[in-house]
C-alpha cells in the first residue's frame, strides 16, 4: 500500500498513513481534526535509510507549548513570526 504524508489543519501535526488510494484522508491522531495531504520532495525510503526521513518528519512536529505561541517584541524564541 502507498504511504501518504498528512498535516492536521488544526494542530499542524505531520504524520504518515498507509492506505489504498481510494481511502479518504484520515483524521488527526492527536486532535481528531481534518487533515490535508502534504507533497514532499524527498522520496520514501525503506530500511536503514528511512531513519533519516523519520527524524526529519519528527523535527517538523510542533513542540509542546509552542502550538499557540505568540511572538511579542524581542521574543527571541527563534521561530519565524507569522504575518
C-alpha positions as CSV (number, residue, x, y, z in Angstrom):
1,X,0.0,0.0,0.0
2,X,1.2,3.5,-0.7
3,X,2.4,5.8,2.1
4,X,0.9,9.3,2.3
5,X,2.0,12.3,4.3
6,X,-0.6,14.4,6.0
7,X,-0.8,17.6,8.0
8,X,-3.5,18.4,10.5
9,X,-5.4,21.6,9.7
10,X,-5.7,22.5,13.4
11,X,-2.7,21.4,15.4
12,X,-0.3,21.1,12.4
13,X,0.9,17.6,13.3
14,X,2.5,15.9,10.3
15,X,2.2,12.1,10.1
16,X,2.3,9.2,7.6
17,X,-0.6,6.9,6.8
18,X,-0.5,3.7,4.7
19,X,-3.7,3.0,2.8
20,X,-5.3,2.4,-0.6
21,X,-5.5,5.4,-2.9
22,X,-9.3,5.3,-2.7
23,X,-9.4,5.6,1.1
24,X,-10.4,9.1,2.4
25,X,-7.9,11.2,4.3
26,X,-7.6,10.1,8.0
27,X,-8.5,12.4,10.9
28,X,-5.6,13.7,13.0
29,X,-4.5,11.0,15.5
30,X,-3.9,13.8,18.2
31,X,-6.9,16.2,18.0
32,X,-9.3,14.4,15.6
33,X,-9.4,17.4,13.1
34,X,-9.4,17.1,9.3
35,X,-6.1,16.6,7.6
36,X,-4.6,17.5,4.2
37,X,-2.1,15.6,2.1
38,X,1.3,17.1,2.1
39,X,3.5,16.8,-1.0
40,X,7.1,16.2,0.0
41,X,10.1,16.5,-2.3
42,X,12.0,13.6,-0.6
43,X,11.1,10.1,-1.8
44,X,10.0,7.5,0.7
45,X,12.9,5.3,1.9
46,X,12.9,1.9,3.5
47,X,15.3,0.1,5.9
48,X,18.2,1.9,7.4
49,X,17.8,5.0,5.1
50,X,14.3,5.5,6.5
51,X,15.7,6.6,9.9
52,X,16.8,10.0,8.5
53,X,13.4,10.6,6.9
54,X,11.7,9.7,10.2
55,X,14.0,12.1,12.2
56,X,13.3,14.8,9.6
57,X,9.5,14.3,9.9
58,X,9.7,14.4,13.7
59,X,11.7,17.6,13.6
60,X,8.7,19.3,11.9
61,X,6.3,18.5,14.7
62,X,5.1,21.3,16.9
63,X,7.0,21.3,20.2
64,X,4.8,21.1,23.4
65,X,3.7,24.5,24.5
66,X,4.6,26.2,21.1
67,X,1.3,25.5,19.3
68,X,-0.3,28.8,20.5
69,X,2.9,30.8,20.9
70,X,2.6,34.5,20.2
71,X,5.7,36.4,19.1
72,X,6.0,39.6,21.0
73,X,8.6,42.3,20.6
74,X,12.0,40.9,21.3
75,X,10.6,37.3,21.6
76,X,13.9,35.6,20.9
77,X,12.4,32.1,20.6
78,X,14.0,31.5,17.2
79,X,10.7,30.9,15.4
80,X,9.7,32.9,12.4
81,X,6.9,35.5,13.0
82,X,3.8,34.7,11.1
83,X,2.2,37.5,9.1
